[in-house]
Amino acid sequence: MLGAPWLRHAWTAIPADDAPEDAWLILWVLDWVRHALATAPAALFDPPLNYPAPHQLSGSEHFLSSQILYAPLVGLTGGAIPAANLTALLSYALAGACMDALL
């Protein structure tokens, strides 16, 4: 398995390629959406980004469907990084299981 060396660090690090900023953005968006859904769902697309420009999240991916896994995992793991990594890993397994069920 090509990802095996990285799995040792999955609890404290995020995978990054040539643009580590992308990985941090995904983590930030996941956590913002979780926060907004729990506190102020009407402000979901108004993150504290590029203020005062409204609806800044509408120009990016919101990963809303990932909240089904991510939000409970933040509570279980106690952190955003392990929750994001587990969400990515579990998403592949769930997608495969759903595809198998559909076929």
Rosetta blueprint (number, residue, H / E / L):
1 M L
2 L L
3 G L
4 A H
5 P H
6 W H
7 L H
8 R L
9 H L
10 A L
11 W L
12 T L
13 A L
14 I L
15 P L
16 A L
17 D L
18 D L
19 A L
20 P H
21 E H
22 D H
23 A H
24 W H
25 L H
26 I H
27 L H
28 W H
29 V H
30 L H
31 D H
32 W H
33 V H
34 R H
35 H H
36 A H
37 L H
38 A H
39 T H
40 A L
41 P H
42 A H
43 A H
44 L L
45 F L
46 D L
47 P L
48 P L
49 L L
50 N L
51 Y L
52 P L
53 A L
54 P L
55 H L
56 Q H
57 L H
58 S H
59 G H
60 S L
61 E L
62 H L
63 F L
64 L L
65 S L
66 S L
67 Q H
68 I H
69 L H
70 Y H
71 A H
72 P H
73 L H
74 V H
75 G H
76 L H
77 T H
78 G L
79 G L
80 A H
81 I H
82 P H
83 A H
84 A H
85 N H
86 L H
87 T H
88 A H
89 L H
90 L H
91 S H
92 Y H
93 A H
94 L H
95 A H
96 G H
97 A H
98 C H
99 M H
100 D H
101 A H
102 L H
103 L L
